[in-house]
Amino acid sequence: MSTDIWDAPLDEQDTMPNRPADPEAEQILVATAMARPTIVDELAMRGFDPAVITEDRYRWVWFAVEHLAADFEDDEIRYLAVDRQLQAWRADGRIATVPLNEHQLADLYNHAHPGSEDWYADRITKKAIAARLVAHGHASVLRGNSAAFDPDSDVAAAQTELDGVVRSASEGETKLVGDLLAGVLERAITPPTNEDRIPTGFIDLDSLLSGGWAPGQMVVVGARPAMGKTTFGLGLARAAAIGNGIPTLFESLEMGEDELGNSIVAAEGQVALHHIKQGIVGGSTTDTQRMARAAAKIQPAPLHINDESYLSIPALRARVRNLVRTVGLRLVVVDYLQLMQAPKAESRQVAVSEMSRQLKLLAKEFGITVVVLAQLNRGPEQRTEKKPMVSDLRESGAIEQDADIVILLHREDAYEKESPRAGEADLIVGKHRGGPTSTITTAFQGHYARFVDMAQT
């Protein structure tokens, strides 16, 4: 949480819930640290945080042991040494409360249980999680009863805070490089499958990306207006959800659900989009049959669509969190970045930079792929060579920095109607963290609202 509810103003103390704690476990663990100071480093490596020790005086004993451990060669730190250190810190003004005295430290020392420190540390950590949960619940009550309650922002904020209640026990834990070898060797001889990669729908692009999108990646697809950003993004969602049964979320800030539905059916059924919009498909038996076959494929697909025009990072995070938990969400497509609700910042560039960073963190935290469509500036139109570059990403260089992959859409016939490459579209992979870049040619079938693979392999 952004603030510690246990440090609330005095006038709120009467309504504050009791903070869960385990004083006995804290006493034994701190005493054991005095008897066997090596556990301080051992538990730290396993993710134990001494800040979860609720009794201030015990916590200061822990810090004293941690401070003294480097200067003591024997296996224990007697209470006299701890007492001298605490008194020195007290004299320096470092300790605000009165620390344990010599006699209390001697009594504490007798409670040591060497060999059981993991069990007691686990008890303390569980109580700390319970305390954060209680604090979160109380904060939610206060937020819900506030006259300024806003369902959109407050519910999303509460869900975000709830994610922080349970902190990974392995957080901050280091690994030796040798421990990584087994995973590297296994990956080297095991081709990726749809279990660990998400197919893009384009054979050559999948080959370039070692099988498709990977968990934790943020992918940026940039293009000028009318190049087919939404069509391409929807195609990626169709390839994942309809083609491979992978739970996918498509966030549309520009097109409504009816338009998206029309485009999906047109693309899957190879039915002219304008015929669907005009309502004249019924006049063609072939088109009717194609739509029926497409509907049978689309109906069971785990493709979730949201067409709300307002989308903030907290709202997106709340939706992703829910879908990851309930359906195993693996891919999110956002159409498009510049239309998202920007956080308050001193400039638009700073705001876009923050959104870009949060989208990358979202992908990494939930282990999903986030594909973000983005608009390019007018750079391509002002050059003789119209092909876009990564530097054309509009409003913020942070987008390029945060992205693992940047794909730029380019169609020559968008600038020159009589181009010999009419109907073709280039997917310019301008950035690929940890992999090669290339340009992949596809076919653009605007009447079917889709890009089509042209791979020869």
C-alpha positions as CSV (number, residue, x, y, z in Angstrom):
1,M,0.0,0.0,0.0
2,S,1.1,3.5,-0.6
3,T,0.8,4.4,3.1
4,D,1.1,2.4,6.2
5,I,-2.4,2.1,7.8
6,W,-0.8,1.2,11.1
7,D,0.6,4.8,11.3
8,A,-2.8,6.4,10.9
9,P,-3.6,9.6,12.9
10,L,-4.6,9.2,16.5
11,D,-8.3,10.1,15.9
12,E,-8.5,6.9,13.8
13,Q,-6.9,4.6,16.3
14,D,-10.3,3.6,17.9
15,T,-11.5,2.2,14.6
16,M,-8.3,0.5,13.7
17,P,-8.4,-3.3,13.7
18,N,-6.0,-5.4,15.7
19,R,-2.8,-6.1,13.9
20,P,-2.1,-9.8,13.6
21,A,1.3,-10.7,15.1
22,D,3.2,-13.7,16.7
23,P,5.3,-12.3,19.6
24,E,6.4,-15.8,20.7
25,A,7.9,-16.6,17.2
26,E,9.6,-13.2,17.1
27,Q,11.1,-13.7,20.5
28,I,12.5,-17.1,19.6
29,L,13.8,-16.1,16.2
30,V,15.6,-13.0,17.5
31,A,17.1,-15.1,20.4
32,T,18.2,-17.7,17.9
33,A,19.9,-15.0,15.8
34,M,22.0,-14.1,18.9
35,A,23.0,-17.8,19.4
36,R,23.6,-18.5,15.7
37,P,24.1,-15.1,13.8
38,T,24.6,-16.8,10.5
39,I,20.9,-17.2,10.2
40,V,20.5,-13.5,9.5
41,D,22.2,-13.9,6.1
42,E,20.6,-17.3,5.5
43,L,17.1,-16.1,6.0
44,A,17.7,-12.9,4.0
45,M,18.7,-15.1,1.1
46,R,15.4,-16.9,1.4
47,G,13.5,-13.6,1.3
48,F,12.9,-13.0,5.0
49,D,12.5,-9.3,5.8
50,P,13.2,-8.2,9.4
51,A,10.8,-5.3,8.9
52,V,8.0,-7.8,9.5
53,I,9.1,-8.2,13.2
54,T,6.4,-6.1,14.9
55,E,8.1,-5.7,18.3
56,D,10.5,-2.7,17.9
57,R,12.9,-3.8,20.6
58,Y,13.2,-7.3,19.1
59,R,13.8,-5.8,15.6
60,W,16.6,-3.6,17.0
61,V,18.2,-6.7,18.5
62,W,18.1,-8.3,15.1
63,F,19.8,-5.3,13.5
64,A,22.5,-5.3,16.2
65,V,23.2,-9.0,15.5
66,E,23.4,-8.2,11.8
67,H,25.8,-5.3,12.5
68,L,28.0,-7.3,14.9
69,A,28.2,-10.6,12.9
70,A,31.1,-9.5,10.8
71,D,33.3,-8.7,13.8
72,F,32.7,-11.9,15.7
73,E,34.5,-15.1,14.6
74,D,32.9,-17.4,17.1
75,D,29.4,-19.0,16.6
76,E,27.4,-16.7,18.9
77,I,27.0,-13.1,19.9
78,R,26.6,-12.8,23.6
79,Y,24.0,-10.5,25.0
80,L,26.7,-8.2,26.5
81,A,27.9,-7.2,23.0
82,V,24.4,-6.7,21.8
83,D,23.7,-4.5,24.8
84,R,26.7,-2.3,24.1
85,Q,25.7,-1.9,20.5
86,L,22.1,-1.0,21.4
87,Q,23.2,1.6,24.0
88,A,25.6,3.2,21.5
89,W,22.8,3.5,19.0
90,R,20.5,4.9,21.7
91,A,23.2,7.5,22.6
92,D,23.5,8.5,19.0
93,G,19.8,9.1,18.7
94,R,19.4,6.2,16.2
95,I,16.9,4.3,18.4
96,A,13.8,6.3,19.4
97,T,12.5,3.8,21.8
98,V,14.2,2.4,24.9
99,P,15.9,-0.9,23.9
100,L,16.1,-4.1,25.9
101,N,18.5,-3.8,28.8
102,E,21.2,-6.2,29.8
103,H,19.0,-8.4,32.0
104,Q,16.2,-8.5,29.4
105,L,18.7,-9.5,26.7
106,A,20.1,-12.3,29.0
107,D,16.6,-13.6,29.4
108,L,15.9,-13.3,25.7
109,Y,19.1,-15.3,24.9
110,N,17.7,-18.3,26.9
111,H,14.8,-18.6,24.4
112,A,17.0,-19.5,21.4
113,H,16.0,-22.6,19.4
114,P,18.9,-23.2,16.9
115,G,17.7,-25.3,13.9
116,S,14.1,-24.2,14.0
117,E,14.7,-20.7,12.6
118,D,13.0,-21.4,9.2
119,W,9.8,-22.5,10.9
120,Y,9.6,-19.4,13.2
121,A,10.5,-17.1,10.3
122,D,7.7,-18.6,8.3
123,R,5.2,-18.1,11.2
124,I,6.2,-14.4,11.4
125,T,5.9,-13.9,7.6
126,K,2.4,-15.4,7.6
127,K,1.3,-13.0,10.3
128,A,2.8,-10.1,8.3
129,I,0.7,-11.2,5.3
130,A,-2.3,-11.4,7.5
131,A,-1.6,-7.9,8.9
132,R,-1.4,-6.5,5.4
133,L,-4.7,-8.2,4.4
134,V,-6.4,-6.7,7.5
135,A,-5.0,-3.3,6.7
136,H,-6.1,-3.6,3.1
137,G,-9.6,-4.5,4.2
138,H,-9.8,-1.5,6.6
139,A,-8.5,0.8,3.9
140,S,-11.1,-0.5,1.5
141,V,-13.9,0.2,4.1
142,L,-12.6,3.8,4.5
143,R,-12.4,4.2,0.7
144,G,-15.9,2.8,0.1
145,N,-17.4,5.1,2.8
146,S,-15.6,8.2,1.5
147,A,-17.8,10.9,-0.1
148,A,-15.3,11.1,-2.9
149,F,-15.6,7.4,-3.8
150,D,-15.0,6.8,-7.5
151,P,-15.9,3.2,-8.7
152,D,-13.4,3.3,-11.6
153,S,-10.3,4.5,-9.8
154,D,-10.9,3.3,-6.3
155,V,-11.9,-0.3,-7.1
156,A,-8.9,-0.6,-9.5
157,A,-6.6,0.9,-6.8
158,A,-7.9,-1.5,-4.2
159,Q,-7.3,-4.5,-6.5
160,T,-3.8,-3.2,-7.2
161,E,-3.1,-2.9,-3.5
162,L,-4.5,-6.4,-2.9
163,D,-1.9,-7.8,-5.3
164,G,0.8,-6.4,-2.9
165,V,-0.6,-8.1,0.1
166,V,1.2,-11.4,-0.7
167,R,4.8,-10.8,-1.6
168,S,6.7,-13.6,-3.2
169,A,8.9,-15.5,-0.7
170,S,11.6,-15.7,-3.4
171,E,11.6,-12.0,-4.0
172,G,15.1,-10.7,-3.9
173,E,16.6,-14.2,-3.8
174,T,19.7,-14.6,-5.9
175,K,20.8,-17.7,-7.9
176,L,24.2,-18.9,-9.0
177,V,24.7,-19.0,-12.7
178,G,25.3,-22.7,-12.6
179,D,21.8,-23.2,-11.4
180,L,20.5,-21.7,-14.7
181,L,22.3,-24.2,-16.9
182,A,19.7,-27.0,-16.7
183,G,17.0,-24.7,-18.0
184,V,19.2,-23.4,-20.8
185,L,20.2,-26.9,-22.0
186,E,16.5,-28.1,-21.9
187,R,15.4,-25.1,-24.0
188,A,18.2,-25.7,-26.4
189,I,17.0,-29.1,-27.4
190,T,13.2,-28.6,-27.0
191,P,11.4,-26.6,-29.7
192,P,8.8,-24.2,-28.2
193,T,5.1,-25.1,-28.4
194,N,1.9,-23.2,-28.0
195,E,2.2,-23.8,-24.3
196,D,5.1,-21.3,-24.0
197,R,4.7,-19.3,-27.2
198,I,1.7,-17.6,-28.8
199,P,1.6,-17.9,-32.6
200,T,1.2,-14.7,-34.5
201,G,-0.6,-16.1,-37.5
202,F,2.4,-15.4,-39.8
203,I,4.9,-18.3,-40.4
204,D,8.0,-16.1,-41.1
205,L,7.2,-13.8,-38.1
206,D,6.9,-16.9,-35.8
207,S,10.2,-18.2,-37.2
208,L,11.9,-14.8,-36.5
209,L,10.5,-14.8,-32.9
210,S,11.5,-18.4,-32.2
211,G,7.9,-19.6,-32.3
212,G,5.8,-16.5,-31.5
213,W,5.2,-14.1,-28.7
214,A,6.8,-15.0,-25.4
215,P,5.5,-14.4,-21.8
216,G,6.5,-11.1,-20.3
217,Q,7.0,-9.4,-23.6
218,M,5.7,-5.9,-24.5
219,V,5.3,-5.6,-28.3
220,V,4.6,-2.3,-30.0
221,V,3.0,-2.2,-33.4
222,G,3.4,1.3,-34.9
223,A,1.8,2.7,-38.1
224,R,0.5,5.9,-39.6
225,P,-3.3,6.3,-39.7
226,A,-5.2,4.2,-42.2
227,M,-2.4,1.6,-42.5
228,G,-4.5,-1.1,-40.8
229,K,-3.3,-1.0,-37.2
230,T,-6.6,-2.2,-35.8
231,T,-7.0,-4.9,-38.5
232,F,-3.5,-6.2,-37.8
233,G,-4.0,-6.1,-34.0
234,L,-7.3,-7.9,-34.4
235,G,-5.6,-10.5,-36.6
236,L,-3.1,-11.2,-33.9
237,A,-5.9,-11.7,-31.4
238,R,-7.8,-14.0,-33.9
239,A,-4.6,-16.1,-34.5
240,A,-4.2,-16.6,-30.8
241,A,-7.8,-17.1,-29.6
242,I,-9.7,-18.5,-32.6
243,G,-6.8,-20.3,-34.3
244,N,-5.1,-21.7,-31.2
245,G,-7.6,-21.4,-28.3
246,I,-5.3,-19.1,-26.3
247,P,-7.2,-16.8,-23.9
248,T,-6.9,-13.3,-25.3
249,L,-8.1,-9.8,-24.4
250,F,-8.7,-7.1,-27.1
251,E,-9.0,-3.6,-25.7
252,S,-10.5,-1.3,-28.3
253,L,-10.6,2.4,-27.6
254,E,-11.5,3.4,-31.2
255,M,-13.9,0.8,-32.6
256,G,-17.1,-0.4,-31.0
257,E,-18.0,-4.1,-30.4
258,D,-20.3,-4.2,-33.5
259,E,-17.6,-3.0,-35.8
260,L,-15.1,-5.5,-34.3
261,G,-17.6,-8.3,-34.6
262,N,-18.1,-7.5,-38.3
263,S,-14.4,-7.4,-38.9
264,I,-13.8,-10.8,-37.1
265,V,-16.5,-12.6,-39.1
266,A,-15.4,-11.0,-42.4
267,A,-11.8,-12.1,-41.8
268,E,-12.6,-15.6,-40.6
269,G,-15.3,-16.3,-43.2
270,Q,-13.7,-14.5,-46.2
271,V,-16.9,-12.5,-46.5
272,A,-16.7,-8.9,-47.8
273,L,-16.9,-6.5,-44.9
274,H,-18.9,-4.0,-46.8
275,H,-21.5,-6.7,-47.6
276,I,-21.9,-7.4,-43.9
277,K,-22.3,-3.7,-43.1
278,Q,-24.9,-3.3,-45.9
279,G,-26.8,-6.4,-44.8
280,I,-26.8,-8.1,-48.2
281,V,-24.9,-11.3,-47.3
282,G,-28.2,-13.2,-47.4
283,G,-28.4,-12.8,-51.1
284,S,-25.3,-15.0,-51.6
285,T,-25.5,-18.7,-50.7
286,T,-21.7,-19.0,-50.7
287,D,-21.3,-16.0,-48.3
288,T,-24.0,-17.4,-46.0
289,Q,-22.3,-20.8,-45.9
290,R,-18.9,-19.1,-45.2
291,M,-20.4,-17.1,-42.4
292,A,-21.9,-20.2,-40.8
293,R,-18.6,-22.0,-40.9
294,A,-16.8,-18.9,-39.5
295,A,-19.4,-18.7,-36.7
296,A,-18.8,-22.3,-35.7
297,K,-15.0,-21.5,-35.3
298,I,-15.6,-18.1,-33.5
299,Q,-18.3,-19.2,-31.0
300,P,-16.0,-21.2,-28.6
301,A,-13.0,-18.9,-29.0
302,P,-11.6,-17.4,-25.7
303,L,-11.4,-13.9,-27.2
304,H,-12.6,-11.3,-24.7
305,I,-13.4,-7.8,-26.1
306,N,-13.8,-4.5,-24.3
307,D,-14.8,-1.4,-26.2
308,E,-15.0,1.2,-23.5
309,S,-13.5,4.4,-24.7
310,Y,-12.0,5.1,-21.3
311,L,-9.0,2.9,-20.4
312,S,-6.5,3.7,-17.7
313,I,-3.6,1.6,-16.5
314,P,-5.2,0.7,-13.1
315,A,-8.5,-0.3,-14.9
316,L,-6.5,-2.5,-17.4
317,R,-4.5,-4.0,-14.6
318,A,-7.6,-4.9,-12.7
319,R,-9.2,-6.6,-15.8
320,V,-6.0,-8.5,-16.6
321,R,-5.6,-9.7,-13.0
322,N,-9.2,-11.0,-13.0
323,L,-8.8,-12.8,-16.4
324,V,-5.5,-14.3,-15.5
325,R,-7.0,-15.8,-12.4
326,T,-10.3,-16.9,-14.0
327,V,-9.5,-18.0,-17.6
328,G,-5.7,-18.1,-17.8
329,L,-5.3,-15.0,-19.9
330,R,-2.0,-15.0,-22.0
331,L,-2.3,-12.2,-24.6
332,V,-3.5,-8.6,-24.4
333,V,-3.9,-6.3,-27.4
334,V,-4.4,-2.6,-26.8
335,D,-5.7,-0.4,-29.6
336,Y,-4.2,2.1,-29.2
337,L,-1.6,3.6,-26.8
338,Q,-2.2,7.3,-27.5
339,L,-5.9,7.0,-26.7
340,M,-5.4,5.6,-23.2
341,Q,-6.2,7.7,-20.2
342,A,-2.9,9.3,-19.3
343,P,-1.8,9.7,-15.7
344,K,-1.2,13.2,-14.4
345,A,2.3,14.4,-15.3
346,E,4.2,17.6,-16.1
347,S,4.0,16.8,-19.8
348,R,2.3,14.5,-22.3
349,Q,5.7,12.9,-23.0
350,V,6.2,12.0,-19.4
351,A,2.7,10.6,-19.2
352,V,3.1,8.4,-22.2
353,S,6.5,7.3,-20.9
354,E,4.8,6.2,-17.6
355,M,2.1,4.3,-19.4
356,S,4.6,2.5,-21.6
357,R,6.6,1.5,-18.5
358,Q,3.5,0.3,-16.7
359,L,2.4,-1.8,-19.7
360,K,5.9,-3.5,-19.7
361,L,5.6,-4.1,-15.9
362,L,2.1,-5.6,-16.5
363,A,3.4,-8.1,-19.0
364,K,6.3,-9.1,-16.7
365,E,4.3,-9.3,-13.5
366,F,1.5,-11.5,-14.9
367,G,3.7,-13.5,-17.4
368,I,1.6,-12.5,-20.4
369,T,2.3,-10.8,-23.7
370,V,1.0,-7.3,-24.1
371,V,0.8,-6.0,-27.7
372,V,0.3,-2.2,-27.9
373,L,-0.7,-0.5,-31.1
374,A,0.7,3.0,-31.4
375,Q,0.5,5.9,-33.8
376,L,3.6,7.1,-35.6
377,N,4.4,10.8,-36.2
378,R,4.5,12.4,-39.6
379,G,8.1,11.5,-40.2
380,P,7.4,8.9,-42.9
381,E,5.2,11.3,-44.9
382,Q,8.0,14.0,-44.9
383,R,10.6,11.7,-46.3
384,T,11.1,10.6,-49.9
385,E,11.4,7.1,-48.7
386,K,8.1,6.5,-46.9
387,K,9.1,3.5,-44.9
388,P,8.7,4.2,-41.2
389,M,11.5,3.9,-38.6
390,V,11.4,3.1,-34.9
391,S,12.3,6.7,-34.2
392,D,8.9,7.7,-35.7
393,L,7.0,6.4,-32.6
394,R,5.0,9.4,-31.5
395,E,5.4,11.3,-28.3
396,S,8.0,9.3,-26.4
397,G,11.3,7.5,-26.9
398,A,10.4,5.5,-23.8
399,I,8.0,3.4,-25.9
400,E,11.0,2.2,-28.0
401,Q,13.1,1.7,-24.8
402,D,10.4,-0.4,-23.0
403,A,9.4,-2.5,-25.9
404,D,10.9,-5.9,-26.4
405,I,9.7,-6.0,-30.0
406,V,8.8,-3.1,-32.3
407,I,6.9,-3.9,-35.6
408,L,6.1,-1.1,-38.1
409,L,3.4,-1.5,-40.6
410,H,4.0,-0.2,-44.1
411,R,2.0,-0.3,-47.3
412,E,3.3,1.3,-50.4
413,D,-0.1,1.5,-52.0
414,A,-1.3,3.8,-49.2
415,Y,1.0,6.5,-50.7
416,E,1.0,5.4,-54.4
417,K,-2.2,3.8,-55.6
418,E,-0.6,2.4,-58.8
419,S,2.3,0.9,-56.9
420,P,3.5,-2.5,-58.3
421,R,3.3,-3.7,-54.8
422,A,-0.4,-2.9,-54.4
423,G,-2.0,-5.3,-51.9
424,E,1.2,-6.0,-50.1
425,A,2.1,-5.0,-46.6
426,D,5.5,-5.0,-44.9
427,L,6.0,-5.9,-41.2
428,I,9.2,-4.2,-40.4
429,V,10.6,-5.7,-37.2
430,G,12.7,-2.7,-36.2
431,K,13.6,-3.9,-32.7
432,H,13.8,-7.4,-31.4
433,R,15.5,-7.7,-28.0
434,G,17.7,-10.7,-28.0
435,G,16.9,-11.7,-31.6
436,P,17.3,-10.7,-35.3
437,T,15.4,-8.0,-37.1
438,S,13.9,-8.3,-40.6
439,T,11.1,-7.2,-42.9
440,I,8.3,-9.7,-43.6
441,T,5.9,-9.3,-46.5
442,T,2.3,-10.1,-46.1
443,A,-0.9,-9.5,-48.1
444,F,-3.4,-6.9,-47.1
445,Q,-6.9,-7.8,-47.9
446,G,-8.8,-4.7,-46.7
447,H,-12.2,-6.0,-48.1
448,Y,-11.9,-9.0,-45.7
449,A,-10.4,-6.9,-42.9
450,R,-7.3,-9.0,-42.6
451,F,-3.6,-9.4,-43.3
452,V,-2.7,-12.7,-44.9
453,D,0.5,-14.8,-44.6
454,M,2.6,-14.9,-47.8
455,A,5.3,-17.2,-46.4
456,Q,6.7,-19.6,-49.0
457,T,7.8,-22.1,-46.3
